[in-house]
Amino acid sequence: SIQVRRFTGSPRTAITPVLLQSGAQISDDGRTVAGKDATGAVRVWQVGSSAVPRTLPVADAQSAPVALSPDGRWLASVSSRGELAEWDTRGGRRRVLGNAGRGVDEVSFSPDGTRIVTASRGTAAPVRAWRTAGGVPRTIARSSASNPSFSPDGRMVALTRSAPDLHREGVVRLVPADGGRPTVPPLRAVGIGGARFSPDGRLLATAGLDGLARVWTAKGEPIAALTKHNDYVSDAIFSPTSQYVLTTSNDGSARVWEAVTGQPLLTVPLSFDAEEAAFALGGRAFAAIEPDGSARLFQCEVCRPLPELLKLAESRVTRQLSRAERNRYLRPAVTP
């Protein structure tokens, strides 16, 4: 089972009942939690409320892909027949947006909640972008795709065709959410398994089955390869400032890197193989998700904002340099 916990640096305290078995999602403000219980039913819970969690009568709930809107107000689902519907998480009202096609198993909201993307990992169902206000959907790709991920401004969608194994190529396509012609070349590399945008929208990080994570510009240019892992990279995610990348791997470690240079900054040995990760506490820490769904929180001193790093450095200085040391190490070299 899954418990949702608030990470504050103090001992972890459960803030939801133990009721979610899979697919737990949390709204941006942390007030709404949605997921599936042990029976496959879709449940929605308002954090801090004493009300009984609401069960939404989602068609084919056990297998249906679902997504919670960023504001927590709506939950999108796709039935086995392809019906795309939105559910009011507070009142239970349903509205049907249209038919996304049979075999759709991916659904995702844009950051502002005004668009939904539907996709399929293994069928010929086209990738479509839907307006939550209604209207005709736009077909943005005509081949299978997984892990649809919007850019922070909602204008672009990253669509991944994962590599079948670590020896073959995977592809990430960056397509306009309005159905326009792609202008960015596909991101291609051996072993690619997923992609995420940086919060500022300028970079993407891809995780690889070959043990590499890669950083790319939003124009499709590779700029850094993160090369220290000894097994497949399960997740690669940016810090809130977009300055750092956190990776987890099946080699039992989590690592923090400088995004633009690929310089390794921190290695944290884990007693488990983490499948996912997330920054917490404004980027000052990160959570690594264990196979059983529980999470562990780790401090990340190198991820702090620059003013805090300077204060930290000052606090650890044991003495000032002598005059001879300043002359030796700090005086600019004189060239003839």
SVG drawing of the C-alpha trace seen along z (x, -y; Angstrom):
<svg xmlns="http://www.w3.org/2000/svg" viewBox="-22 -40 81 46">
<polyline fill="none" stroke="black" stroke-width="0.4" points="0.0,0.0 1.0,-3.6 1.1,-6.3 1.5,-10.0 3.8,-11.7 4.9,-15.3 8.7,-15.8 9.8,-18.5 13.1,-17.2 11.4,-16.0 10.3,-12.4 7.9,-11.4 4.2,-11.4 1.6,-9.8 -1.0,-12.4 -3.3,-10.0 -5.1,-6.8 -3.5,-3.6 -5.8,-3.2 -3.9,-3.6 -2.3,-0.6 -0.9,-2.1 -0.7,-5.2 -0.7,-7.8 -0.8,-11.4 -0.7,-14.6 -1.9,-18.1 0.6,-20.9 -0.6,-22.5 -0.4,-19.1 -4.1,-19.2 -5.6,-16.5 -4.4,-12.9 -5.7,-10.4 -4.9,-6.8 -6.2,-3.2 -7.0,-1.0 -6.5,2.7 -9.6,3.4 -8.6,1.1 -11.2,-1.5 -10.1,-5.2 -10.1,-7.0 -9.7,-10.8 -8.8,-12.2 -8.6,-15.8 -5.6,-16.2 -6.5,-17.4 -10.2,-16.6 -12.0,-14.2 -14.4,-13.3 -14.4,-9.7 -12.3,-9.5 -14.4,-9.8 -14.7,-6.8 -15.1,-7.8 -17.0,-5.4 -14.4,-5.3 -15.1,-2.8 -12.6,0.1 -11.0,-1.5 -8.5,1.3 -6.7,0.9 -7.7,-2.6 -4.9,-5.2 -5.7,-8.2 -4.2,-11.6 -4.8,-14.3 -4.9,-17.9 -2.3,-20.2 -4.9,-22.1 -6.4,-18.8 -9.9,-19.7 -10.2,-17.2 -9.2,-13.6 -8.9,-12.4 -9.4,-8.7 -9.6,-6.7 -11.8,-3.6 -10.9,-0.4 -13.2,-1.6 -11.2,-4.8 -13.6,-7.2 -11.8,-10.2 -13.6,-11.7 -12.9,-14.2 -14.2,-13.8 -14.8,-16.6 -12.8,-15.4 -15.0,-17.3 -18.5,-16.7 -18.0,-13.5 -19.5,-15.1 -18.3,-13.6 -17.9,-15.2 -16.9,-13.3 -14.3,-15.0 -14.4,-12.4 -12.9,-9.1 -9.2,-8.8 -9.0,-5.3 -8.7,-1.8 -5.5,-0.8 -4.7,-4.3 -2.7,-3.7 -1.1,-7.2 -2.9,-10.4 -1.3,-13.6 -2.3,-17.2 -0.5,-20.3 1.0,-22.4 -1.9,-24.9 -4.6,-22.1 -6.1,-23.4 -4.9,-20.5 -4.8,-16.7 -2.6,-14.5 -3.5,-10.8 -1.1,-8.3 -0.5,-4.5 2.7,-2.6 1.9,0.3 -1.0,-0.4 -1.5,-2.6 -3.8,-5.0 -2.6,-8.5 -1.2,-10.9 -3.8,-13.6 -4.0,-16.9 -7.4,-17.8 -8.7,-21.1 -10.4,-20.6 -12.9,-23.3 -14.0,-21.1 -13.6,-21.2 -11.9,-19.1 -8.7,-17.4 -5.4,-17.9 -3.4,-15.0 0.2,-15.7 1.8,-12.4 0.7,-9.3 2.9,-6.6 3.1,-4.9 4.6,-6.9 5.1,-6.7 5.6,-9.1 4.1,-12.3 5.6,-15.2 4.6,-18.9 7.1,-21.7 6.6,-24.1 4.9,-26.7 2.6,-23.9 3.6,-24.6 5.6,-21.5 5.2,-17.8 8.0,-15.3 7.0,-11.9 9.3,-8.9 9.7,-5.7 11.7,-3.8 14.6,-1.6 13.6,2.1 17.0,2.9 20.2,1.2 21.8,2.0 19.2,0.3 18.2,-3.3 15.4,-5.1 13.9,-8.4 12.3,-11.4 10.3,-13.7 9.4,-17.3 6.1,-18.2 4.0,-21.3 0.9,-20.8 -1.2,-22.7 -0.6,-20.1 1.9,-22.2 4.8,-20.9 7.8,-19.9 10.8,-22.2 13.1,-20.4 15.1,-17.3 14.3,-14.1 16.6,-13.2 18.2,-9.9 20.5,-7.7 21.1,-4.1 18.9,-3.0 16.7,-6.1 13.8,-5.3 12.1,-8.6 12.5,-12.4 11.8,-15.3 11.9,-19.1 13.8,-21.4 11.5,-23.8 12.8,-26.7 12.0,-24.8 15.5,-25.2 16.8,-21.7 15.7,-18.1 17.1,-15.1 16.8,-11.5 17.3,-8.3 19.0,-5.4 19.0,-1.6 22.7,-1.8 23.6,-3.4 23.8,-6.9 21.6,-9.9 21.9,-12.7 21.1,-16.5 19.9,-18.2 18.8,-21.7 15.2,-22.2 16.4,-22.6 17.6,-19.0 21.3,-19.5 23.2,-17.1 25.2,-19.0 26.2,-16.6 26.4,-12.8 26.2,-11.7 28.4,-8.6 29.1,-7.2 26.3,-4.7 27.0,-1.0 23.5,0.1 20.4,-1.3 19.3,-4.8 15.7,-4.6 15.0,-8.3 16.6,-11.7 15.0,-14.8 16.0,-18.5 16.2,-20.5 13.7,-23.4 16.4,-25.9 17.2,-23.7 20.8,-23.9 21.2,-20.2 20.1,-16.8 19.3,-14.0 19.6,-10.4 18.7,-7.1 19.9,-3.7 19.6,0.0 23.3,-0.1 22.0,-1.1 23.0,-4.7 21.5,-8.2 23.7,-11.0 23.5,-14.7 25.2,-16.4 25.6,-19.9 23.2,-20.0 25.1,-22.0 28.6,-20.5 27.7,-17.0 30.1,-17.4 29.2,-14.8 28.6,-16.6 27.2,-14.1 26.9,-10.3 24.5,-8.7 24.8,-4.9 21.3,-3.4 20.4,-0.1 17.8,0.5 17.4,-0.1 15.3,-3.3 12.8,-3.5 11.9,-7.1 13.2,-10.3 12.0,-13.8 13.6,-16.9 12.1,-18.2 12.3,-21.1 12.9,-23.6 15.7,-21.5 17.7,-21.2 16.9,-17.5 15.6,-14.7 13.4,-11.6 14.3,-8.3 11.4,-5.8 11.9,-2.2 10.4,0.7 7.7,1.1 6.6,-2.5 8.0,-4.0 10.4,-6.9 13.6,-8.0 14.7,-11.6 18.3,-12.7 19.9,-16.1 21.6,-17.7 23.9,-20.4 25.4,-21.1 21.9,-21.8 21.4,-24.8 21.0,-28.3 24.4,-30.2 23.9,-32.5 23.3,-29.4 26.4,-27.6 28.6,-30.6 27.4,-30.7 27.9,-26.9 31.5,-27.3 32.2,-30.2 30.9,-28.0 33.4,-25.3 36.5,-27.5 38.8,-26.6 41.3,-29.4 42.3,-32.2 45.1,-31.8 48.5,-33.1 50.2,-35.9 52.5,-33.4 49.6,-31.1 47.6,-34.0 50.7,-35.0 51.1,-31.4 47.5,-30.4 45.6,-33.7 48.1,-36.0 47.5,-36.0 50.3,-34.4 52.6,-36.8 53.3,-35.9 56.5,-37.1"/>
</svg>
